[in-house]
Amino acid sequence: MKNYKFLVPIVMVVLFTASIYMLYSTKSAEVNQYNQYLNDARSCRELGILTDAEDNYKKALEIKPSIELSVELGEFYWESAQTRSAINWGNDVIVKYPKDVSGYEFLMNIYIQRKDYIACFDLNEKMQKRKLTSESITSQLSEIEYEFFFNCEFSDVGIYSGGLCPVQVGNKWGYVNLTGDNVIAAQFTKAGYFSGDLAPVVTADGDAYFIDTKGNKKQVVQGVENIRELGLIENGIFSVFDGKTWGFYNSDSQHLFGEYASSSSIGNGIAAVKTGNKWSLVNRDGNAVSDTTYDGVVSDEKNVVFRNERLFVYDDLSYYLIDSDGNKISDNKYEDARVFNDTTFAAVKTGNKWGFIDKDGNVVIEAQFEDARSFSNGLAAVQMTGKWGFIDTTGKMVIAPQFDDAKDFNNKGCVFVKVDDTWKLLRLYKYNY
């Protein structure tokens, strides 16, 4: 019995040693087999033997899965013109390795080369949701930030306000939303701009009233004959032109003040009104904001003159910038000017060229363009060599001049541009994918 007691530990040691040897031998065999499959795959890939290359890659992955080898197989699919297989494989890779940027970088390279910009920004969104970053992908996206496509056409258009834009279809006007979808059918002879939830319209029968964002009639102006035009409504106050003079009314159709030769809409509490040959500024109560009168006041397509706490007036053959009290902001004079669209920069003309200033009158982009519109949502339309393109707030041309005319960008990365005789909605892939 004593001999057996000594033999048991010895046997156990022998068995343990044998198992370690067998495990090492098996592992060594797997490594050798893996290396053989990988070498065969790469050799076949170099020789263009595609089926065998794919088969050996997959056998190697069965033995030793990794993100590196998975991407290598995807690159094999792509370089051998197996595009669909490359994309499908890449999508499988980011599902299996969702936190490794290598798979995303592989797919992004394919999408960029294919100019599949929708897929580029969709892939970036997936990365953002998973809180992943990649310097190479960030760089690639910056290169396609202003790639665009078109999706609708109209004979004439206005500009966006309140999320909607008036568009002409035939000889009638309706409205489209921020991405160009028709939301109010073309049925009006005149379609104004939304302020809040209401916009003024005029019908073929001469009826003038306000509609909501679904096209429903909401507010009718009563007691005024021969209405030719309605201004924007602000805090229940709006301007009315009866073919002879302009006056201001409230939501109960009560005449508040004014029988002016001409008038802007009330915008941000200020309106410009013309009496005789001179213009002055009034508030919502019809009271003059200063004693100063002007030869002219600059208005925009919405017939608004005051925005970003500033407006441009014309006097003594020059334009200059003032605040709501009529105070000059600087001694700078301009040959022409555009109303601020937002809190960034306004377009002004000096030396027969257009540039941009901030609300304090400081030049931020030197005068160099044939024509220009003020900045809207980070971009401004500018004209060079007879064509319109877009610059960013640094003055960099981000969409080359190529259009016959242009409007202002909305907050969904869309803008109407004119190509030949047609207005098209340009949509940036970055915001519309």
C-alpha positions in Angstrom: 0.0 0.0 0.0 2.8 2.4 0.8 4.2 2.0 -2.8 0.8 3.0 -4.2 0.8 6.1 -2.1 4.1 7.1 -3.7 2.9 6.3 -7.2 -0.3 8.5 -7.2 1.5 11.9 -7.1 3.9 10.7 -9.7 1.1 9.6 -12.0 -0.7 12.9 -11.5 2.4 14.9 -12.4 2.9 12.8 -15.5 -0.7 13.2 -16.6 -0.6 17.0 -15.9 2.7 17.3 -17.9 1.1 15.3 -20.7 -2.0 17.5 -20.8 0.1 20.6 -20.9 2.2 19.2 -23.7 -0.9 18.2 -25.7 -2.5 21.6 -25.1 0.7 23.3 -26.3 1.0 21.0 -29.2 -2.7 21.7 -30.2 -2.2 25.4 -29.8 1.0 25.3 -31.7 -0.8 23.4 -34.5 -3.6 26.0 -34.5 -1.0 28.8 -34.8 0.7 27.0 -37.6 -2.6 26.4 -39.4 -3.7 30.0 -38.9 -0.4 31.3 -40.3 -0.7 28.9 -43.2 -4.3 30.0 -44.0 -3.3 33.7 -43.7 -0.2 33.2 -46.0 -2.3 31.3 -48.5 -5.0 34.0 -48.4 -2.5 36.8 -49.1 -0.7 34.8 -51.8 -4.0 34.0 -53.6 -5.0 37.7 -53.2 -1.8 38.8 -54.8 -2.3 36.4 -57.7 -6.0 37.3 -58.1 -7.3 33.9 -57.1 -10.3 35.4 -55.4 -12.3 32.4 -54.3 -9.4 30.7 -52.6 -8.2 34.0 -51.0 -11.7 34.5 -49.5 -11.9 30.9 -48.3 -8.5 31.1 -46.6 -9.2 34.4 -45.0 -12.4 33.0 -43.5 -10.7 29.9 -42.2 -8.0 32.0 -40.6 -10.8 34.1 -38.9 -12.4 30.9 -37.6 -9.2 30.1 -35.8 -8.3 33.6 -34.6 -11.0 36.3 -35.0 -9.7 39.9 -34.8 -10.7 43.4 -36.0 -7.5 43.7 -37.9 -8.0 40.6 -40.0 -11.7 41.4 -40.4 -10.8 44.7 -41.9 -8.1 43.1 -44.1 -10.8 40.8 -45.5 -13.0 43.8 -46.2 -10.2 45.6 -48.0 -9.7 42.4 -50.1 -13.4 42.6 -51.1 -13.1 46.3 -52.0 -9.8 46.1 -54.0 -11.2 43.1 -55.9 -14.3 45.1 -57.0 -16.6 43.1 -54.8 -18.3 46.3 -53.6 -21.5 44.9 -52.2 -19.5 42.2 -50.3 -17.2 44.9 -48.9 -20.0 47.0 -47.6 -21.9 44.1 -46.2 -18.8 42.8 -44.5 -17.9 46.2 -43.2 -21.4 46.5 -41.6 -21.0 43.1 -40.0 -17.6 44.2 -38.6 -19.1 47.3 -36.8 -21.8 45.1 -35.4 -19.2 42.6 -34.1 -16.8 45.3 -32.9 -19.0 48.3 -32.2 -16.5 50.1 -30.1 -13.5 49.9 -32.4 -13.2 52.7 -34.9 -11.3 50.6 -37.5 -14.4 49.1 -38.9 -16.0 52.6 -39.3 -12.9 54.0 -40.9 -12.9 51.1 -43.4 -16.6 51.8 -44.3 -16.0 55.5 -44.5 -13.2 55.1 -47.0 -15.5 53.1 -49.3 -18.4 55.6 -49.0 -16.1 58.6 -49.7 -14.7 56.9 -52.8 -18.2 56.0 -54.0 -19.4 59.6 -53.2 -22.2 58.0 -51.2 -22.6 61.0 -48.9 -25.8 59.9 -47.3 -24.1 56.8 -46.1 -21.1 58.9 -44.9 -23.2 61.0 -42.5 -25.4 58.1 -41.5 -22.2 56.2 -40.4 -21.0 59.2 -38.5 -24.3 59.4 -36.7 -23.8 55.8 -35.5 -20.4 56.7 -34.3 -21.7 59.7 -32.4 -24.3 57.6 -30.7 -21.6 55.2 -29.6 -19.4 58.2 -28.5 -16.6 57.2 -30.8 -14.2 59.6 -32.5 -11.7 59.3 -35.4 -9.4 62.0 -36.7 -9.4 60.5 -40.2 -13.2 60.4 -40.3 -13.5 63.9 -39.0 -11.1 65.1 -41.7 -13.0 63.2 -44.4 -16.3 64.7 -43.3 -14.9 68.2 -43.3 -14.1 67.7 -47.0 -17.7 66.8 -47.9 -19.4 69.2 -45.4 -20.9 71.2 -48.3 -21.8 68.5 -50.8 -25.4 68.9 -51.8 -28.3 67.6 -53.9 -31.6 69.0 -55.3 -35.1 67.7 -54.6 -37.7 70.1 -56.0 -38.2 72.9 -58.6 -40.4 76.0 -58.8 -40.9 78.9 -61.2 -40.5 81.4 -58.3 -39.9 81.4 -54.6 -39.6 83.6 -51.6 -37.5 83.1 -48.5 -38.1 81.0 -45.4 -39.8 82.3 -42.3 -41.5 80.3 -39.5 -40.3 77.1 -41.1 -42.2 77.7 -44.4 -41.4 79.3 -47.7 -43.8 80.6 -50.3 -43.4 79.0 -53.8 -45.1 79.6 -57.1 -46.7 76.8 -59.0 -48.1 78.0 -62.3 -49.7 81.4 -61.5 -50.6 80.5 -57.9 -48.6 80.5 -54.6 -48.4 77.9 -51.9 -45.9 76.9 -49.2 -43.3 74.2 -48.7 -41.6 73.2 -45.4 -37.9 73.3 -44.5 -37.0 70.3 -46.7 -39.2 71.3 -49.7 -42.2 69.2 -49.0 -45.5 70.8 -50.1 -47.6 71.6 -47.0 -50.0 74.3 -48.3 -51.3 73.9 -51.8 -50.8 76.6 -54.4 -54.0 78.6 -54.3 -53.2 82.3 -53.6 -52.3 85.2 -55.9 -50.1 86.6 -53.1 -48.5 84.6 -50.3 -46.7 86.5 -47.5 -44.3 85.4 -44.8 -45.0 83.7 -41.6 -44.5 85.6 -38.3 -45.3 83.3 -35.5 -48.0 81.0 -36.7 -49.7 83.4 -39.2 -49.0 84.6 -42.7 -50.9 87.1 -44.9 -52.4 85.9 -48.2 -54.5 87.3 -51.0 -56.9 85.2 -53.1 -57.9 85.6 -56.8 -61.2 87.0 -55.6 -59.3 89.8 -53.8 -59.9 88.4 -50.3 -57.1 89.2 -47.9 -56.6 87.3 -44.6 -54.1 85.4 -42.4 -53.6 81.7 -42.5 -52.0 79.3 -40.1 -49.1 76.8 -40.9 -51.7 74.3 -42.2 -53.3 76.7 -44.5 -56.4 77.3 -42.4 -58.0 80.8 -42.6 -57.5 82.2 -39.1 -57.9 86.0 -39.2 -59.9 88.1 -41.6 -59.5 91.9 -42.0 -62.9 93.5 -41.9 -64.0 97.0 -42.8 -61.2 97.8 -45.2 -62.1 97.8 -48.9 -59.8 97.0 -51.8 -57.0 95.4 -49.7 -54.0 95.0 -52.0 -51.4 93.9 -49.5 -51.0 92.8 -45.9 -47.8 93.1 -43.9 -46.4 90.7 -41.4 -48.3 90.4 -38.1 -46.4 91.1 -34.9 -48.1 91.1 -31.5 -51.4 91.3 -33.2 -50.4 94.4 -35.3 -50.0 94.5 -39.0 -49.9 96.9 -41.9 -52.6 97.2 -44.7 -52.3 98.8 -48.1 -55.7 99.7 -49.7 -54.3 100.9 -53.0 -53.9 104.4 -51.7 -52.3 104.5 -48.3 -50.8 102.2 -45.7 -52.2 102.0 -42.2 -51.8 99.8 -39.1 -54.5 97.6 -37.7 -55.0 95.1 -34.8 -56.5 91.6 -34.7 -60.0 93.1 -34.3 -59.6 95.0 -37.5 -59.4 98.3 -35.7 -57.3 101.1 -37.3 -54.6 102.0 -34.9 -52.6 104.7 -36.7 -51.2 105.9 -40.0 -52.2 107.0 -43.5 -48.7 106.7 -45.0 -47.5 106.9 -48.6 -45.5 103.7 -48.0 -44.6 101.5 -45.0 -42.6 98.5 -44.0 -44.1 95.8 -41.8 -43.5 96.0 -38.0 -40.5 93.9 -37.2 -39.0 93.6 -33.8 -41.0 96.5 -32.6 -40.0 99.0 -35.4 -41.6 100.0 -38.7 -40.4 102.5 -41.3 -43.1 104.8 -42.7 -43.1 107.3 -45.5 -44.8 110.7 -45.3 -44.3 112.9 -48.4 -40.8 112.2 -49.6 -39.3 111.3 -46.2 -39.1 108.2 -44.1 -39.2 108.0 -40.3 -39.3 105.2 -37.7 -42.2 104.4 -35.5 -42.9 101.9 -32.7 -45.9 99.6 -32.2 -47.9 102.6 -30.9 -47.2 104.7 -34.0 -45.0 107.0 -32.1 -41.8 108.3 -33.7 -38.7 106.8 -32.2 -36.7 110.0 -33.1 -37.2 113.3 -34.8 -34.8 112.3 -37.6 -36.1 111.6 -41.1 -34.4 109.9 -44.0 -34.4 109.7 -47.7 -34.8 106.0 -47.5 -34.7 102.9 -45.3 -33.4 99.5 -46.3 -35.9 96.6 -46.0 -35.6 92.9 -46.8 -37.9 90.5 -48.7 -40.2 90.3 -45.7 -40.5 94.1 -45.8 -38.8 94.2 -42.4 -36.2 97.0 -41.7 -35.0 96.3 -38.1 -33.1 93.2 -37.0 -30.2 92.5 -34.7 -30.9 95.8 -33.0 -29.8 97.6 -36.2 -31.1 99.1 -39.5 -29.7 100.8 -42.5 -31.0 104.2 -43.6 -30.2 106.3 -46.7 -29.4 110.0 -46.5 -27.1 112.4 -48.3 -26.4 109.9 -51.0 -25.1 107.3 -48.6 -26.3 104.4 -46.4 -25.3 104.1 -42.8 -26.0 102.0 -39.8 -28.2 103.1 -36.9 -29.9 101.7 -33.8 -33.6 101.8 -32.9 -33.2 105.3 -31.4 -31.8 106.6 -34.6 -28.2 106.9 -33.2 -25.4 106.3 -35.7 -23.3 103.3 -34.9 -20.2 104.5 -36.7 -19.2 107.2 -39.3 -18.9 104.5 -42.0 -20.9 105.1 -45.1 -21.9 102.6 -47.7 -23.1 102.6 -51.3 -25.7 100.0 -50.5 -26.6 97.6 -47.7 -28.7 94.5 -46.8 -30.7 94.1 -43.6 -29.2 91.7 -41.0 -30.8 88.2 -41.2 -29.6 87.2 -37.7 -27.0 88.1 -35.1 -24.0 87.6 -37.4 -23.0 89.8 -40.3 -24.7 92.1 -42.8 -23.7 92.7 -46.4 -22.6 96.2 -47.3 -21.3 97.8 -50.5 -18.2 100.0 -50.6 -15.9 100.8 -53.6 -18.4 99.1 -55.9 -17.8 95.7 -54.1 -19.7 93.9 -51.4 -18.3 92.8 -48.1 -19.6 92.2 -44.5 -19.8 94.1 -41.2 -20.9 93.2 -37.7 -23.6 95.1 -35.7 -20.9 97.6 -34.5 -19.9 98.5 -38.0 -16.6 96.6 -37.9 -15.5 95.1 -41.2 -15.3 91.3 -40.8 -15.0 90.3 -44.5 -13.4 92.7 -46.9 -15.4 94.0 -49.9 -14.6 91.7 -52.9 -17.9 90.4 -54.3 -20.1 91.6 -57.1 -23.2 91.2 -55.0 -24.0 89.6 -51.7 -26.8 88.7 -49.2 -26.5 88.9 -45.4 -25.5 85.8 -43.5 -28.2 83.3 -42.5 -27.5 80.2 -40.5 -23.7 80.5 -40.9 -23.6 81.0 -44.7 -24.0 83.9 -47.1 -24.8 84.0 -50.8 -22.2 86.0 -52.8 -21.8 86.7 -56.5 -18.5 86.4 -58.4 -18.1 86.4 -62.2 -21.8 86.6 -62.6 -22.6 83.5 -60.7 -23.7 82.9 -57.1 -22.1 80.7 -54.5 -21.8 80.6 -50.7 -19.2 81.6 -48.1 -18.8 80.8 -44.4 -18.3 83.4 -41.7 -14.5 83.3 -42.2 -15.0 84.4 -45.8 -14.1 81.0 -47.3 -15.9 80.0 -50.4 -17.5 76.7 -49.5 -19.9 76.3 -52.4 -18.4 77.5 -55.6 -20.2 80.2 -57.7 -22.4 78.3 -60.1 -26.0 79.5 -59.7 -27.9 82.3 -61.5 -29.4 83.5 -58.2 -29.6 82.4 -54.6 -31.7 83.0 -51.4 -30.8 82.4 -47.7 -30.0 79.1 -46.0 -32.6 77.8 -43.5 -31.7 75.9 -40.3 -32.0 72.5 -42.0 -29.1 73.2 -44.4 -31.4 74.0 -47.3 -31.5 77.0 -49.7 -33.3 77.9 -52.9 -30.9 78.6 -55.8 -31.7 79.5 -59.4 -30.4 77.3 -62.2 -31.4 78.7 -65.7 -35.0 79.7 -65.2 -35.9 77.4 -62.4 -35.6 77.6 -58.6 -34.3 74.4 -57.0 -34.0 73.5 -53.3 -30.3 72.8 -52.6 -30.0 70.5 -49.6 -26.7 69.8 -47.8 -26.1 66.1 -47.2 -24.7 66.9 -43.7 -28.2 67.9 -42.5 -30.4 65.8 -45.0 -29.4 62.2 -45.1 
